[in-house]
Amino acid sequence: MRTLITYDIETDVIVIGSGFAGLSAAIEAKNAGADVLVFEKMKAVGGNSIISDGGIAAPETNMQKARFITDSKELMYKDIMASGLDMNDKDLVRILVDQSKEAFDWSINYLEVPYLDRVDQFGGHSVARCYTAFNTTGASIIKKQVEKVTELGIPIKKQTYFKTFILDAAGKVIGGIFREGYDYKDAQKGKDIYVKSNKAIILATGGFSSDVAFRIKYDSRLTKQMETTNKPFATAEGMIESMRIGADTVDMNAIQLGPWACPDEKGYGIGPMFSEYIVFQYGMIIDPEIGERFVNELADRKVLSDELLSIGHPCIGIADAGAVEYSGWDIGKALKRGIVLPFDSIEKLAEHYNMPEEALHKTIKTYNEGVTQGTDQAYSKPIIEGAGVFAKPPFYAMRLWPKVHHTMGGLKITSDCEVLDTTGKVIEGLYAAGEVTGGVHGASRLGSLAISECLVFGRIAGRHAATKADGSNT
Ligand SMILES: Cc1cc2nc3c(=O)[nH]c(=O)nc-3n(C[C@H](O)[C@H](O)[C@H](O)COP(=O)(O)OP(=O)(O)OC[C@H]3O[C@@H](n4cnc5c(N)ncnc54)[C@H](O)[C@@H]3O)c2cc1C
């Protein structure tokens, strides 16, 4: 006999998670006419999104056109598939490349997100197509999303932890049990509430980089000794509950390590600003034991991280003063905290890291010849605009060692963001978007594409969840 549930709250669309994906979904669902409620387990909104660099990618944008950068959806598609080792869900990638310009424009024109006046080329992208939110932080995007959510009258219930789904007799998701008054440090706090979703639940609970027990099931190298760039709350319970009701997953062992991370600071830190934005584009990575390069610094994250891990010890990212000046980035904070170190000669740099000095001089000479000739014979690194010879002191350096950064794998979804079960059928009433889903990035995500993904698929999930009319739950 089924017990009759008394619901504490009722709404059309429940959104779980208040990062880029969840807030995009909430805004679109509301604009499509639904009543929406956002649930967030933490005291603060924004998830990992708020601590991100705010880098978003899109092709054929006005900012590219103003700089005479030739790009196309097709080229972006090829770049994504190459980095993803062709494991990607081609339909989802097509949607991403087709809609990322629109989502980027939406963030500028509708949300009024301010962006820096620059376009960067990150590893694995064939051209410069990455835009950075003001202050180089995802907080600039989240702030505007929260303003819009408030303007639209969408409540965000913070400290309310999603526990489990409520299903009807046909297996359709019709609500959830949440812990109201949840305290991250004391999970027993608060009380359970029952919330009814008249249309759908959209799961936007993010990735699981901080969930050591869960991540080592899929990659046994990622023990607790392996640091992460994520917030500690990036855990898998939303995904696990979905799996409990039959949801399928894809690419779960594709867990990305950030090759630009520095072992001399906790979490994401400030080093990646130097390594990703300056060293990889205009400098070199050196194995300190032999004083030589070993990789195309503009290769994608998987290639770089795998190379670093196979070398087996931290390597040194170096860039000269000319590169730092050209990049336009301020590395003052990283210098002040001793994450990036300045050296007034190559000899001193070599001595500090115990590198064979002669080998380092030879490496720099070969690299400079390549830059002058416009081809890197050794590792085929693209010599991009602004790349100069490594010659102008001070010479800056930072240690590099990968940290767990992004989980490409996740729930299997349709093009409308409906969650699929292991038999390939849609789980009615359940949508997902953002890092909790899998398929878009395949084996490895390109830099700046998570934000594009969250905006594109968050919006799709919101619109469909609000408008899908099957009549079975009304
Ligand atoms: C340091 C850092 C820098 C990054 N920089 C970039 C960048 O510049 N460009 C880029 O494209 N990508 C970047 N990324 C990746 C990108 O930020 C993330 O993939 C993206 O923000 C994920 O957004 P999301 O909405 O899916 O999840 P999140 O932003 O993580 O939000 C998920 C939310 O769900 C909540 N939640 C989880 N479980 C529950 C539950 N049981 N009940 C209630 N709430 C729950 C969480 O508390 C969280 O607030 C970066 C990541 C990190 C860690």
The ligand as an ORCA input file, in Angstrom:
! r2SCAN-3c Opt
* xyz 0 1
  C      38.949     26.916     -9.556
  C      38.171     26.620    -10.793
  C      38.323     27.440    -11.902
  C      37.569     27.171    -13.057
  N      37.649     28.038    -14.100
  C      36.900     27.805    -15.207
  C      36.883     28.740    -16.283
  O      37.486     29.805    -16.225
  N      36.144     28.416    -17.384
  C      35.410     27.261    -17.476
  O      34.764     27.018    -18.490
  N      35.374     26.403    -16.436
  C      36.076     26.647    -15.315
  N      36.017     25.773    -14.265
  C      35.012     24.694    -14.315
  C      33.633     25.298    -14.065
  O      33.727     26.358    -13.155
  C      32.635     24.265    -13.551
  O      32.615     23.140    -14.389
  C      31.237     24.875    -13.507
  O      31.260     26.056    -12.732
  C      30.240     23.893    -12.926
  O      29.009     24.555    -12.797
  P      27.734     23.769    -12.310
  O      26.637     24.755    -12.297
  O      27.577     22.523    -13.073
  O      28.134     23.316    -10.810
  P      28.573     24.193     -9.553
  O      28.925     25.571     -9.900
  O      29.598     23.405     -8.819
  O      27.242     24.257     -8.707
  C      26.676     23.096     -8.146
  C      25.914     23.518     -6.911
  O      25.099     22.441     -6.488
  C      25.105     22.398     -5.081
  N      24.766     21.043     -4.653
  C      25.469     19.906     -4.848
  N      24.858     18.860     -4.275
  C      23.722     19.351     -3.680
  C      22.694     18.765     -2.907
  N      22.713     17.476     -2.575
  N      21.677     19.551     -2.475
  C      21.656     20.891     -2.760
  N      22.639     21.505     -3.475
  C      23.661     20.733     -3.933
  C      26.536     22.762     -4.724
  O      26.655     23.173     -3.391
  C      26.826     23.865     -5.734
  O      26.503     25.130     -5.246
  C      36.736     26.037    -13.105
  C      36.604     25.204    -11.986
  C      37.314     25.487    -10.841
  C      37.158     24.591     -9.647
*
